[in-house]
Amino acid sequence: MDDAVRKIGVQGMEGVGKTTIMKHINNQLLDETCNFSDVIWVTVSETFEIKNLQRQIAKKLNLNLSDYEDELCSASEIHKILSQMKRYVLILDNLSKAFRLDEVGIPEPTRDNGCKLVLTTRLLEVCTRMNCSTVEIHGRGSTGSVYE
């Protein structure tokens, strides 16, 4: 992964292979333990809600949010854990709506923290609003390979 790029949006129509490609990349990243300390995969539900995304991320971090009543407190706890981690990749699969990272508790990926955010979405607008470098997946060629 290019060190200068911090947020990547993989965009394309339903069924073109976005999740399949990301599963392959996820597995490669898990095998290459020298590049990233953690790879966190979260499948985002169709009905996007901040609280649900927070719960899913918290579950991956083994963080119990049941003591926190509101999204702000949950965001603070998630942010505290993720800020302590260095060089992780957070993959959000099937994102249908853009959101502010701080609303969920996700620290902005920077060169200093070495973190990356990768999302898959059907909507180019989501990539744009999330300030991602976009990789557009168009479909499958006659060989079955995915091309840009």
BELPE-V579582 format. One record per backbone hydrogen bond with DSSP energy under -0.5 kcal/mol. NH is the residue of the N-H (numbers start at 1). CO is the residue of the C=O. If there is no record, write none. Layout:
BEGIN
nh=(NH:NH)
co=(CO:CO)
END
This chain:
BEGIN
nh=(5:6:8:9:10:10:11:11:12:13:16:21:22:23:24:25:26:27:28:29:30:31:32:33:35:36:37:37:38:40:41:42:42:44:44:48:53:54:55:56:57:58:59:60:61:62:63:65:68:69:74:75:76:77:78:79:80:81:82:83:84:84:85:87:89:90:91:91:92:92:93:93:95:103:104:104:105:106:107:114:115:116:117:118:119:120:121:124:126:127:128:129:130:131:132:133:134:135:136:137:137:138:138:139:141:144:147)
co=(2:4:117:133:8:119:9:135:121:137:13:17:18:19:20:21:22:23:24:25:26:27:28:31:32:32:86:87:87:89:39:40:91:42:93:46:49:50:51:52:53:54:55:56:57:59:58:63:65:67:70:71:72:73:74:75:76:77:78:79:80:81:81:113:38:116:40:89:90:118:42:91:120:100:100:101:101:101:105:110:110:88:6:90:8:92:10:122:123:123:124:125:126:128:127:7:132:9:134:11:135:136:147:147:145:141:139)
END
